[in-house]
Amino acid sequence: MEKKIKESVGTLLAHIIKVDNRDIEKEVPLFCEIMGQNFNCSHEEAEAFLREIVQKDYDLDKHIDIINQALCDDKISKYHLLEQLNHIIYSDTISEEDYKIFEDIKERLFKC
């Protein structure tokens, strides 16, 4: 389950980078820092995952469901995840779409 959660959290964080067509090189340090804090990923492992996820299609709903299953009763961890997502959003130019995505994810994470 740990591997699934790690993949789902990474996908959720990478989603903002991907949908905004952000400069991967600028986002790598922050993404790697967050993944290292949450899952003890090495910089190399987290960077490789980020580069992989922005190149492929994924089902964001599935990943949000996995996070919900793992953290259903852990609101503090959900808030922490939202804080990290917000940190990614604020790391570059912010758009209206970013806020819509954030609000949608927040609503879905707290539906448990």
N, C-alpha and C positions, 0 to 999 in steps of 0.2 A: 504493500500500500504506500509506503514511503516513496518509492520510485514514481508511482502514479501522481501523488500529491506534488512532488518536485516538478514533474513534467507539466502538470496542470497550472501550478503557480507560475512557472517560467513562461508558459504559453500566454497566460493572462497578462503578464508584464510585457512580454514581447509584442502582444497584440497592438498596444498603443504605438509602439515604434513602427510596426508594419503598416498600420492603417494611415498613419500620418506621413509615411514615406520619409521618416527621419534619417539623418546621417548615422549609419550604424557605427562608424568610428567614434563619433561623439557619445553615443549611448552605451558603448561596450563597458567603460569603467563603472558606471552606475549600475547597470544590469548585473555585472559580475560581483560587485560589492553586495548587492541585495541577495543574490543567489548564494553567495558565500556565507552571509550572515544567517540565512534561513536554513541552508542545507549543507553547509561546509563544502561547497563546490570549490574546486580550484578555479583560478581565473581562466585557465585554458579550457576547462570543461564547460564553464558557463558561456564563454565566448563562442565556442563551437556550437552549443545548443542554440544561442541567439541567432547565429548566422544560418543555422539549419531551419529554424522555425520561421524566419522571415521569408524563406524561399519556398515553403510548402503550404499547402492548404491544410486547415485543421477545423475541427468542429468546436467552436468556443463554448457552445452550450454544454457539450459533453464535459469539458474541462471545468466549467463552473459547477456542474453537478457533482463531479468528483470532489472538488473543494468543499462543497456544501455537505456532502456525506461525511467527510473527514472532520469538518469543523462545525457541524450542526449546532452543538451546544457550547461552542467556544467563541463567544462574541468578541472577546478581547483579541484573539488571533485574527478574526475577520476584520476588526478595525485596524489592526496592524497591517494587514494585507492591503487594505484600502489606502492607508497612509503611504505605503510603498508605491502603489499604483499612482497615487497623486504626485509623489516625488518624481516618477518617470514623466508624468504629464507636464510638470513644471520645469523639467530639465531643458525644454526647448519651447518654441513658439506654441502658444496655447490657442486652440480653436474651439468654436462652439461645439463641433462634433466630439471633441475630447470630453467636454462636460456631459454631453448626452451619453457617451459610452460609459463614463464613470458612474453616472446616476443609474443607468441600466444595470451595470454590474453590482452596484450597491444594493439596489432593490432585490436582485436575484440572490445575492449572498445572504440576505436577511429574511428570506421567505420561510426558512425553517421554523 
